[in-house]
Amino acid sequence: MSRFLSHLFSVVFHPVFVNLLNLWLLFALFPPLSHGIPQKRQLFYISFIFISTSIIPLIMVFVLRFTSRINSVMLHQKKDRFIPYLITLLMYIFNYYNFYSYNSKYSTHPLIISYVIACAAIVGLVMAINFFSKISIHTATLGALAGLITVAGRYSEIDIRLLLMLIFIISGCVASSRIFLNAHQNMQVYSGFLLGFLLMFFML
């Protein structure tokens, strides 16, 4: 794999973009959400979760780089990842409590709350493991995506097998890219994918 393709896969399937894809598929593949919630409220959930858990942490990364608190916006070093991970985790916890209180009045579907808890657990474990090993957040988010699609296969009105196969192929390409770029070792990308998959699968 060339360096150009490795960078391309790393950027296109960055956790920020995969997070948005996760949210869209959550509402697209689960009939209780796709058919049971008005589109305006679906858009609210997707926008609110994405902005709070992806855009805000991303802005904070650039602020940290501008203030020289981290060495690179690519977060190559383990110590550079702690604050962005912590902010993301706090945003997921904020979403959970926000939706939990929102639930009593507007009936936030349990699937949405379970998804938020799963994401918080993934980020929290990745942050904890990061103290010892630079586990891949790229493959963790792709693993979460595969876990979500696997669960959706039980409820969705469409055949998800081709979609799941495509996600596994993409995950392999991204994992190979991270290894090729010396961003991670083999076990770090494998364990990241497995962690994301198992947590999302069992939480949902």
PyMOL commands that set and color helices and strands:
alter all, ss='L'
color gray80, all
select helices_A, chain A and resi 3-12+15-29+31-34+39-66+78-106+110-129+137-152+161-180+186-203
alter helices_A, ss='H'
color red, helices_A
deselect
rebuild
show_as cartoon
